[in-house]
Amino acid sequence: MQATYQGTKGTHLIGNFVAGNVPALATVTSAIQQNLNLSGSKTNTYGITNPGSTALLAETAVQSLNPYQSFFNQGLNLLYPRDGTMEYNALYLSLNQLATKNITFITSYTWSKTLDDVADINSGTQFASTNISGLQNPYDRRGDWSVSAIDQASRFKAGYNVRLPFGINQHFRTGNGIIDRIIGDISTSGITQWSDGLPNFVSFGTSGNYYAIAQPGTGGFNGYPNCTATAPAVCATGVLPSGYTLRPNLVPGISPINKNFKKNPYNPLNAGGVTSFLNPAAFGCTTVGITTTCPAPGTPGNPQLGNASRFLSNARSPRQFTYDMRFVKGFTIKNSYQLNLNVQLNDAFNHQVFNGIGTHTLVGSTTVSAPSGVPTITSTVNSAFGNLIGTNFSRIIRVGAEFNF
């Protein structure tokens, strides 16, 4: 038996590109609360043109909020930033047991936790339930501290190798050489793994409440492509800067996992459509008739970032179970040649192992209107949100032979 603790800490880890020329959220919120129309554009004041042209480039109203105006149309990305951090802590238990000369067991259990704030990380496994979750706020890297995309809290593995005690030089033998060769030299082995699923991330999908809503003619910019023509006219411009990734709010007490997801995880033609794995109600979404809407963090006049962490430890994809077996029957010929017939079973019990989530984006569309002169923002849930994308494996049986001489 062996018990081991392992701890690892990583610093200066390389993460995703970080946009440097983006406004702070306080600047964006101030523009929203001033009811500025940020739908239009005007020629830039720095005389910036494209190479070989004398025409001044147009600057959008949203770009006018960027802190480095001489680079108004450039993100000024920080390439390969090395400010990421991670921690890994694990308790590892193992047992190797030679029960008899013919039977060997090996088991191991890992209880671990991996945390990081590296925004761009791939899970690197065929069971991946996650892919990439960007920074919610490039000015607050620590706000992205959460469980890692590759975090699996519990993993149990067990394997065995057994040589059946029949035949020549074994406990059960007949004394007849032919019969003992037929019933002897048979072995079997197997390995199983039980693992927690991988955590999921959820992004809101649109600008949420980060919309500048104003009457036409305000803000000092020309052109109003996002203004409604019906009275009372309203101009609405999504102003969540590129480089931010809005996440929703989690509702306390509601599980992010739909406990009935196995009812119909794949077929949209069945009655009721696909049963999603992730539960939109956990993010405040409500259904009226056939329409499901989701509230954005904050309010139209006071937008906020969501409180959902970068990866959700309580929204893991389904647990993973695999079991593989192998059977071998050997024949010894004239003490110089060996013929082995083998059967190998992958996923011997044909257990369903679910893949990850296909769509992590909560909202598919947002509409802005102004009934009775009061602007409202309505976000409609993505129809594919939280759906599983398929299963891995089915039972595979391989039959083979080898001849040693």
C-alpha positions in Angstrom: 0.0 0.0 0.0 1.2 3.5 -0.7 -0.2 7.0 0.2 1.3 10.0 -1.5 0.6 13.7 -1.4 1.6 15.8 -4.4 1.5 19.5 -4.7 2.4 21.7 -7.7 2.4 25.4 -8.2 3.0 27.1 -11.5 3.8 30.8 -12.0 4.4 32.9 -15.1 2.3 30.6 -17.2 1.6 31.6 -20.8 -2.0 32.4 -21.4 -4.2 33.7 -24.2 -3.6 37.1 -25.9 -4.9 40.0 -23.7 -6.3 43.1 -25.4 -4.5 46.2 -24.0 -6.3 49.0 -25.8 -9.8 48.5 -24.4 -11.7 50.8 -22.0 -12.3 50.0 -18.4 -15.8 49.1 -17.6 -16.3 52.2 -15.5 -15.7 54.2 -18.7 -18.2 52.1 -20.6 -20.8 52.4 -17.8 -20.4 56.2 -17.7 -21.1 56.5 -21.4 -24.2 54.3 -21.0 -25.5 56.4 -18.1 -25.0 59.6 -20.0 -27.4 58.2 -22.7 -24.8 58.8 -25.4 -25.6 57.5 -28.9 -22.6 55.3 -29.7 -24.0 54.0 -33.0 -22.2 56.4 -35.4 -18.7 57.2 -36.4 -16.6 60.2 -37.4 -13.1 60.8 -39.0 -10.3 60.3 -36.5 -8.6 63.4 -35.1 -5.0 62.0 -35.4 -4.9 62.1 -39.2 -4.5 58.3 -39.5 -4.9 56.8 -42.9 -4.4 53.5 -44.6 -1.0 53.1 -46.4 -1.1 54.7 -49.8 -4.3 56.6 -49.1 -5.1 60.2 -48.0 -8.6 59.4 -46.7 -8.9 59.6 -43.0 -10.0 56.5 -41.3 -13.4 56.6 -39.6 -13.5 56.1 -35.8 -16.6 54.5 -34.3 -18.1 56.0 -31.2 -17.3 52.8 -29.3 -13.6 53.1 -30.4 -13.6 56.6 -29.0 -13.7 55.1 -25.5 -10.4 53.3 -26.0 -7.6 54.6 -23.7 -4.9 55.0 -26.4 -6.6 57.1 -29.0 -3.6 57.3 -31.3 -4.2 53.6 -31.8 -7.9 53.9 -31.7 -8.5 50.9 -34.1 -5.9 48.6 -32.7 -6.3 46.1 -29.9 -2.6 46.3 -28.9 -2.8 42.7 -27.8 -0.2 41.4 -25.3 1.1 38.3 -27.0 1.9 35.3 -24.9 1.4 37.0 -21.5 3.3 35.2 -18.8 1.2 36.2 -15.8 -0.9 33.0 -15.4 -0.9 31.0 -12.1 -2.0 27.4 -11.3 -2.1 25.1 -8.3 -2.5 21.4 -8.0 -3.0 19.4 -4.8 -3.6 15.7 -4.8 -3.9 12.7 -2.5 -2.8 9.5 -4.2 -3.6 6.0 -2.8 -2.5 2.8 -4.4 -2.6 -1.0 -3.6 -0.6 -3.7 -5.4 -1.4 -7.2 -4.2 0.0 -10.5 -5.4 -2.8 -12.6 -4.0 -1.3 -15.9 -5.2 1.2 -16.9 -7.8 -1.6 -16.7 -10.4 -3.5 -13.6 -9.2 -2.4 -10.0 -9.1 -4.5 -6.9 -8.3 -3.6 -3.3 -8.6 -5.8 -0.3 -7.6 -5.3 3.4 -7.3 -7.4 6.4 -6.2 -6.6 10.0 -6.8 -8.4 12.9 -5.0 -7.2 16.1 -6.4 -8.0 19.7 -7.3 -6.5 21.9 -10.0 -7.0 25.6 -10.0 -5.7 28.2 -12.4 -6.4 31.6 -14.0 -5.1 30.8 -17.5 -7.9 31.9 -19.8 -6.9 29.9 -22.9 -6.5 26.2 -22.1 -7.5 23.0 -23.9 -8.5 20.0 -21.9 -6.5 17.7 -24.1 -8.7 14.6 -23.7 -11.3 12.8 -25.9 -13.7 13.2 -22.9 -13.3 16.9 -23.1 -16.4 18.8 -21.9 -14.6 22.1 -22.1 -12.7 24.0 -24.7 -11.8 27.7 -24.2 -13.1 30.3 -21.8 -11.8 33.8 -22.4 -11.1 36.5 -19.8 -14.2 38.1 -18.4 -12.2 41.2 -17.5 -8.7 41.8 -19.0 -8.0 44.2 -16.1 -8.7 41.6 -13.5 -6.8 38.3 -14.2 -7.4 37.2 -10.6 -11.2 37.3 -11.2 -10.7 34.3 -13.5 -9.3 32.1 -10.8 -11.3 28.8 -10.8 -11.0 25.1 -11.2 -9.1 24.2 -14.3 -10.5 22.8 -17.5 -8.7 19.6 -16.8 -9.8 19.2 -13.2 -11.2 15.8 -12.2 -11.7 15.6 -8.5 -11.9 11.8 -8.2 -10.3 9.1 -10.3 -10.4 5.4 -9.4 -8.6 2.7 -11.4 -8.4 -1.0 -10.8 -6.8 -3.8 -12.7 -6.2 -7.5 -12.4 -4.3 -10.3 -14.0 -5.4 -13.9 -13.4 -4.0 -17.2 -14.7 -6.6 -19.9 -14.2 -5.3 -22.8 -12.1 -6.1 -25.5 -14.6 -3.8 -27.8 -16.6 -0.2 -28.8 -16.4 1.7 -27.8 -13.2 -1.5 -26.2 -11.9 -3.7 -27.0 -8.9 -6.4 -28.5 -11.0 -5.1 -31.0 -13.5 -6.3 -34.3 -14.9 -3.0 -36.0 -15.5 -3.9 -36.5 -19.1 -1.5 -34.4 -21.2 -3.9 -33.7 -24.0 -6.8 -32.6 -21.7 -4.5 -30.6 -19.5 -3.2 -28.7 -22.5 -6.8 -28.0 -23.6 -8.0 -26.7 -20.2 -4.7 -25.1 -19.2 -2.7 -22.0 -20.0 -5.7 -19.7 -19.8 -5.3 -16.1 -18.5 -7.5 -13.1 -18.2 -6.8 -9.4 -17.4 -8.9 -6.3 -17.1 -8.8 -2.6 -16.2 -11.5 -0.2 -15.2 -11.6 3.5 -14.6 -14.2 5.6 -12.8 -13.7 9.4 -13.1 -15.5 12.6 -12.4 -16.5 14.6 -15.4 -14.7 17.7 -16.5 -16.1 21.2 -15.5 -18.0 23.3 -18.0 -17.8 27.0 -18.7 -20.8 29.2 -19.7 -20.6 32.5 -21.5 -23.5 34.9 -21.8 -23.2 35.2 -25.6 -24.1 38.8 -26.2 -23.3 42.2 -24.7 -25.9 41.6 -22.0 -26.9 45.0 -20.6 -23.8 46.6 -22.0 -25.9 48.6 -24.5 -25.8 52.3 -25.0 -29.4 53.4 -25.5 -30.1 56.9 -26.6 -32.3 59.1 -28.7 -31.1 59.9 -32.2 -28.9 63.0 -32.5 -27.0 62.7 -29.2 -23.3 62.0 -28.7 -21.8 64.0 -31.6 -21.3 61.1 -34.0 -22.7 60.9 -37.6 -25.0 58.2 -38.8 -27.3 56.0 -36.8 -27.3 52.5 -38.2 -28.7 50.9 -35.0 -31.6 53.3 -34.5 -35.2 52.1 -34.7 -37.5 54.0 -37.1 -40.7 53.7 -35.0 -41.6 56.2 -32.4 -40.3 56.7 -29.8 -37.0 56.2 -31.8 -34.2 54.6 -29.9 -30.5 53.9 -30.8 -29.0 50.8 -29.2 -25.3 49.9 -29.5 -23.6 46.9 -27.9 -20.6 48.4 -26.1 -19.0 45.5 -24.3 -15.5 45.9 -25.6 -13.6 43.2 -27.5 -11.4 41.4 -25.0 -14.2 41.0 -22.4 -16.2 37.7 -22.1 -19.5 38.3 -20.3 -20.7 35.5 -18.1 -24.1 35.0 -16.6 -25.2 35.1 -12.9 -25.7 31.9 -11.1 -29.0 31.5 -9.1 -28.3 30.1 -5.7 -29.9 26.8 -4.9 -30.6 25.7 -8.5 -28.3 22.9 -9.9 -26.6 23.8 -13.2 -27.1 20.2 -14.3 -30.5 18.9 -15.5 -31.0 15.7 -13.6 -33.2 14.3 -16.4 -30.7 14.9 -19.2 -30.7 11.2 -20.2 -34.4 11.4 -21.1 -33.6 12.6 -24.6 -30.0 13.9 -24.8 -29.6 13.9 -28.6 -32.7 13.6 -30.8 -34.4 16.9 -31.6 -37.3 15.2 -33.4 -38.6 13.5 -30.2 -41.5 15.1 -28.4 -40.2 18.0 -26.3 -36.9 18.2 -28.2 -33.5 17.6 -26.8 -33.2 17.5 -23.0 -30.1 19.7 -22.4 -27.5 18.6 -19.9 -27.0 22.1 -18.5 -30.0 23.7 -16.9 -30.8 27.3 -18.1 -32.8 27.9 -15.0 -29.6 27.9 -12.9 -28.7 31.1 -14.8 -32.1 32.8 -14.2 -33.7 31.8 -17.5 -37.5 31.5 -17.5 -39.9 30.1 -20.2 -43.1 31.6 -21.3 -44.9 29.6 -23.9 -42.1 28.4 -26.3 -39.8 31.3 -25.6 -37.0 31.2 -23.0 -35.4 34.4 -21.9 -32.4 35.0 -19.7 -31.6 38.0 -17.6 -28.3 39.7 -18.1 -26.2 40.7 -15.1 -27.1 44.2 -13.9 -29.8 46.4 -15.5 -30.0 48.3 -18.8 -28.7 51.5 -17.1 -26.3 49.8 -14.8 -24.7 46.7 -16.5 -22.6 44.3 -14.5 -20.3 41.3 -15.1 -21.7 37.9 -14.1 -20.8 36.0 -10.9 -20.3 32.7 -12.7 -16.7 31.5 -12.4 -14.6 30.8 -15.4 -15.2 27.0 -15.0 -18.0 25.6 -12.9 -17.0 22.8 -10.6 -20.7 22.0 -9.9 -21.5 21.7 -13.7 -19.3 18.8 -14.7 -20.1 16.7 -17.7 -21.3 13.1 -16.9 -19.0 10.8 -15.0 -16.8 8.5 -17.0 -16.7 4.7 -16.7 -14.7 2.4 -18.8 -13.9 -1.3 -18.5 -11.6 -3.3 -20.8 -10.9 -7.1 -20.6 -8.6 -9.6 -22.3 -8.7 -13.4 -22.5 -5.7 -15.5 -23.7 -5.6 -19.2 -24.4 -2.1 -20.6 -25.0 -1.0 -23.8 -26.7 2.6 -25.1 -26.2 3.7 -27.3 -29.2 6.7 -29.6 -28.7 8.0 -27.3 -25.9 9.5 -25.0 -28.6 6.5 -23.2 -30.1 3.7 -21.2 -28.5 0.3 -20.4 -30.1 -1.8 -17.8 -28.3 -5.4 -17.1 -29.1 -6.7 -13.9 -27.6 -10.0 -12.0 -27.3 -9.9 -8.3 -26.3 -13.0 -6.4 -25.3 -13.0 -2.6 -25.1 -15.9 -1.2 -23.2 -16.8 -4.7 -22.3 -20.1 -3.7 -20.7 -21.1 -1.4 -23.5 -21.4 1.5 -21.0 -22.4 4.8 -22.5 -19.6 7.4 -22.0 -20.9 10.9 -22.8 -18.9 13.5 -24.7 -18.9 17.1 -23.5 -21.1 20.1 -24.2 -21.4 21.4 -27.7 -22.6 24.9 -27.0 -21.5 26.8 -23.9 -23.1 30.1 -25.1 -26.3 30.8 -23.0 -27.9 33.5 -25.2 -28.4 33.3 -28.9 -29.9 36.8 -29.6 -30.7 40.1 -27.9 -33.4 42.6 -28.9 -33.7 46.2 -27.7 -37.0 48.0 -27.8 -38.6 51.1 -26.2 -42.3 50.4 -25.4 -43.9 53.5 -23.7 -40.5 55.2 -24.1 -38.8 52.9 -21.7 -35.9 50.9 -23.2 -35.9 47.2 -22.5 -33.3 44.5 -23.4 -34.5 41.0 -24.0 -32.1 38.1 -24.3 -33.3 34.8 -25.8 -31.7 31.5 -24.8 -29.6 29.7 -27.4 -31.6 26.6 -28.5 -28.5 24.4 -28.4 -27.2 25.6 -25.1 -25.9 22.9 -22.8 -26.7 20.0 -25.2 -24.4 17.0 -25.2 -22.7 16.4 -28.5 -22.6 12.6 -28.6 -21.0 9.6 -26.9 -17.7 7.9 -27.1 -17.1 4.3 -27.6 -19.3 1.2 -27.9 -18.3 -2.3 -27.2 -15.4 -3.5 -29.5 -14.4 -7.1 -29.7 -11.1 -8.1 -31.2 -10.1 -11.7 -31.9 -6.5 -12.5 -32.8 -3.7 -15.0 -32.6 0.0 -15.0 -32.3 2.6 -17.7 -33.0 6.0 -17.6 -31.2 8.8 -19.7 -32.4 
